[in-house]
Every structure is written in structure tokens, then in C-alpha cells.
């Protein structure tokens, strides 16, 4: 579970990157914590680093950070593993 301190580290990082443009204070921590719950602190800090590179002129909103996090999450696949035993296939099955 995401801790309040993790969001504090995120806020400090974004404050350092954006200076006076970063307007969020401690009262916004519960909102960000609720929205980012389910992601690890490492994923969040990686997304913050990417946001700083992509949006150098303005700080990201929680929605933009969520978008970056979701773009990195694993996507479902339609791949079906072949569980048939290896070897020769009977002619009738091949035909």
C-alpha cells in the first residue's frame, strides 16, 4: 500500500523540478494517495521522472501522472499457449 511519505517524496521531487509552479501542499496528499494507490513507489517515481522530461514547462496533474503509469502497465494478450504434446501429429488431425 502506498504510504503518505511516498507521496511526500513525490511532492518534494516535483517541487524541486518545477519550483513555484508546483502549487500542491500537504492538503493534496490524500487525493494523490487515493488516485495512485495500487502502484509501487518505484513506478510512481519513474513516472514522475518521465513527466518531468515530457512536461518541462508545467507540472503534471494527477491525471497526467496516472496516464503515464497506465501506459507502462502490462496489457492483456490474446496469446493462447499451445499445450499439445510435442512430437508428430497424427495424419487425421493434420488433415
N, C-alpha and C positions, 0 to 999 in steps of 0.2 A: 504494500500500500504506500502511496506517495505521502511523504511527511511534509509538514509545514516548513521545515528547514530546507527541504529540497526546492520548494517554490521561492524561499528566501534567497537561495543561491542563484536561482534563475533570475530573479529580480535584480540582484546585485550585478550579475553579468550584463543584463540588458541596460541597467543604469550606467555601467561603465562604458558600454558601447555607444549609447545614444545621448548621454548627458541629460540636459534639461528637457529633452523631448520625451524622456520616459517619465510619465506622469503617475504611474501606479504606485501606491503606497501599501502599507500593511493591511489596510481595509479591503484591498482587492485580492489578497492571498486566498481566502476561502473560495472565491469564484474560480480562480485559476486552478486551484487544487481540485475542485469538483470536476472541472472540464477535462483536466489532464490525467485524472485517475485512470489507472489501467496501463499507463506507460511507465517504464522504468526511468529513474533519474538520468541514466546514461543516454537513453533515447531522447529525452527532453533536452538535455544539454547539447546533443548532436544536432537536433532540430533548431535550437537557438543559434548555434554556430552557423548553420546553413541560412537561417533567417537574416543574420547579421550580414552575410555575404550577399544575399539576394536583395535585401531591402536596406541598403546602406543609408539611405536618406531619411527613413522613417522607421519607428519601432513597429514590430509586428503586433497585431491583435491576438487574442487567444484563438480566434477562429483561423487566422493565418498560420499560427503555430500548429494547430490541430491538423490543418491541411497538409503541412509538411510531414507531420508524424504519420498521418494516414497514407501518404504517398509512399512511405518506406515500409509499411506493414505488408505482410505476406498476403498474396491474393489467392483465392481459391483456384483450383485447377480442375479440368475435366479429364485429366490423365487417369486411365484405368490400368492398373498394373496387370500384366499377363501372368496369371497364376498357374497356367498349364504346365505340366511337367515337360522338361526339355527332352529332346530326342526326336525320333521320327514320328511323323503324323501318319495315321492310317490313310490309305488311299481314299476311302469312302468319305472321310472327314475333309480331306483336302479338296476333293472334287466338289 
